[in-house]
Amino acid sequence: MMKINLLPSEYRKAERTPFIILLPILAGLICVLSAGAVAGYVKFSWRAEVEAERVQLQGQMRQKQPRLNYNASLLKEEAEYKKQAETISKIASSRILMTKKLDELCNLIAEGDAGQHGGYMVWVEQLKTKPAKRKRGRKKKGPQPAGELSFSGYVLANNAPLQDFNRFHRAIKDSEMYREQFMGINDPKGSVTEFTDDKVPTKGWSFALSADMTDPAEIMKTRAKKRLEAKKEARRKRK
């Protein structure tokens, strides 16, 4: 049966929202509020944990900072020492050790012709070196001399001083020192000189020798090549 309410709207009884509609609305509101509460709790609790960890790590960083600075200074000092060592190596590889050349020359004079004739009686009056002339422009192909070593004096002998000088000159060219450290030497020249000081020997062959010195960098390359060949030969023999 239909009911018609003829009362004005202000006198009518208010209609309640149906329970079937109100229930989902309440459930949704509760879910939203719960999710907000959980999100707020998670946000602020995690933030507190992260903040505490950050403070702890900053404290550890401050404690370790002096060591880190010290390590950084050591690394910088190590880099500087490496640069210095490289510079020293470059200088050493391009330097000609004249004291070593003089020592080797003295040994050659004292040892003689492989022990067959004993040492040579050589009187060196003058010894000098001259650096290589670096010309501008196009460079020549092949290894260039690093300078010139020249020395002059007498090969003393009572008889046939020229023969002693020839043996001395040949011994220089056959020596390991010459093959490794020199590029060429001038041909034998000179003359017989007789001494009047009543000392023996009474004669001597005057000489003036000059030899082109090999670039130290080329010497280092040759030595490295020999070491490599020696290692290969040793490995071949072991096999």
Backbone hydrogen bonds, N-H to C=O, Kabsch-Sander energy under -0.5 kcal/mol:
donor,donor_aa,acceptor,acceptor_aa,energy
5,N,3,K,-0.5
6,L,4,I,-0.7
11,Y,8,P,-1.2
12,R,8,P,-0.6
12,R,9,S,-0.7
21,I,18,P,-1.1
22,L,18,P,-2.2
23,L,19,F,-2.3
25,I,21,I,-1.2
26,L,22,L,-2.5
27,A,23,L,-2.4
28,G,24,P,-2.6
29,L,25,I,-2.4
30,I,26,L,-2.6
31,C,27,A,-2.2
32,V,28,G,-2.5
33,L,29,L,-2.5
34,S,30,I,-2.5
35,A,31,C,-2.9
36,G,32,V,-2.4
37,A,33,L,-2.3
38,V,34,S,-2.8
39,A,35,A,-2.8
40,G,36,G,-2.5
41,Y,37,A,-2.4
42,V,38,V,-3.1
43,K,39,A,-2.7
44,F,40,G,-2.4
45,S,41,Y,-2.7
46,W,42,V,-2.6
47,R,43,K,-2.1
48,A,44,F,-1.9
49,E,45,S,-2.0
50,V,46,W,-3.0
51,E,47,R,-2.6
52,A,48,A,-2.2
53,E,49,E,-2.4
54,R,50,V,-2.6
55,V,51,E,-2.3
56,Q,52,A,-2.0
57,L,53,E,-2.7
58,Q,54,R,-2.5
59,G,55,V,-2.0
60,Q,56,Q,-2.1
61,M,57,L,-2.5
62,R,58,Q,-2.3
63,Q,59,G,-1.7
64,K,60,Q,-2.1
65,Q,61,M,-1.4
68,L,64,K,-2.4
69,N,65,Q,-2.8
70,Y,66,P,-2.3
71,N,67,R,-2.9
72,A,68,L,-2.4
73,S,69,N,-2.2
74,L,70,Y,-2.1
75,L,71,N,-2.5
76,K,72,A,-2.2
77,E,73,S,-2.4
78,E,74,L,-2.8
79,A,75,L,-2.2
80,E,76,K,-2.0
81,Y,77,E,-2.4
82,K,78,E,-2.3
83,K,79,A,-2.0
84,Q,80,E,-2.3
85,A,81,Y,-2.8
86,E,82,K,-2.5
87,T,83,K,-2.3
88,I,84,Q,-2.7
89,S,85,A,-2.5
90,K,86,E,-2.3
91,I,87,T,-2.4
92,A,88,I,-3.0
93,S,89,S,-2.5
94,S,90,K,-1.1
95,R,92,A,-0.8
97,L,95,R,-0.6
98,M,96,I,-1.2
101,K,97,L,-1.7
102,L,98,M,-2.7
103,D,99,T,-2.1
104,E,100,K,-2.5
105,L,101,K,-2.3
106,C,102,L,-2.5
107,N,103,D,-2.2
108,L,104,E,-2.1
109,I,105,L,-2.2
110,A,106,C,-2.4
111,E,107,N,-2.7
112,G,108,L,-1.6
113,D,118,G,-1.0
114,A,112,G,-1.9
115,G,111,E,-0.7
116,Q,113,D,-2.4
120,Y,109,I,-2.8
122,V,120,Y,-1.2
123,W,154,Y,-3.4
124,V,122,V,-0.6
125,E,123,W,-0.7
125,E,152,S,-2.1
126,Q,152,S,-1.9
128,K,150,S,-2.9
130,K,148,E,-2.4
132,A,146,A,-1.1
134,R,132,A,-0.6
135,K,133,K,-0.9
146,A,213,M,-3.1
147,G,213,M,-0.6
148,E,130,K,-2.9
149,L,211,A,-2.8
150,S,128,K,-2.8
150,S,148,E,-0.5
151,F,209,L,-2.3
152,S,126,Q,-2.4
153,G,207,F,-1.9
154,Y,123,W,-2.5
155,V,205,W,-1.8
156,L,121,M,-3.2
156,L,154,Y,-0.7
157,A,203,K,-2.0
163,Q,160,A,-0.7
164,D,160,A,-1.2
165,F,161,P,-2.2
166,N,162,L,-2.7
167,R,163,Q,-2.3
168,F,164,D,-2.2
169,H,165,F,-3.0
170,R,166,N,-2.6
171,A,167,R,-2.5
172,I,168,F,-1.7
173,K,169,H,-1.8
174,D,170,R,-1.9
175,S,171,A,-0.7
175,S,172,I,-0.9
179,R,175,S,-2.0
180,E,176,E,-2.1
181,Q,177,M,-2.5
182,F,178,Y,-1.9
183,M,212,D,-3.1
184,G,212,D,-0.8
186,N,210,S,-1.8
191,S,206,S,-0.7
193,T,204,G,-3.3
195,F,202,T,-2.9
204,G,193,T,-1.7
205,W,155,V,-2.4
206,S,191,S,-2.7
206,S,204,G,-0.7
207,F,153,G,-2.3
209,L,151,F,-2.7
211,A,149,L,-2.8
212,D,184,G,-1.9
213,M,147,G,-2.6
214,T,181,Q,-2.5
218,E,215,D,-0.8
219,I,215,D,-1.8
220,M,216,P,-2.4
221,K,217,A,-1.8
222,T,218,E,-2.4
223,R,219,I,-2.5
224,A,220,M,-2.3
225,K,221,K,-2.3
226,K,222,T,-2.2
227,R,223,R,-2.4
228,L,224,A,-2.1
229,E,225,K,-2.3
230,A,226,K,-2.5
231,K,227,R,-2.2
232,K,228,L,-2.2
233,E,229,E,-2.4
234,A,230,A,-2.3
235,R,231,K,-2.5
236,R,232,K,-2.2
237,K,233,E,-2.1
238,R,234,A,-1.9
239,K,235,R,-1.5
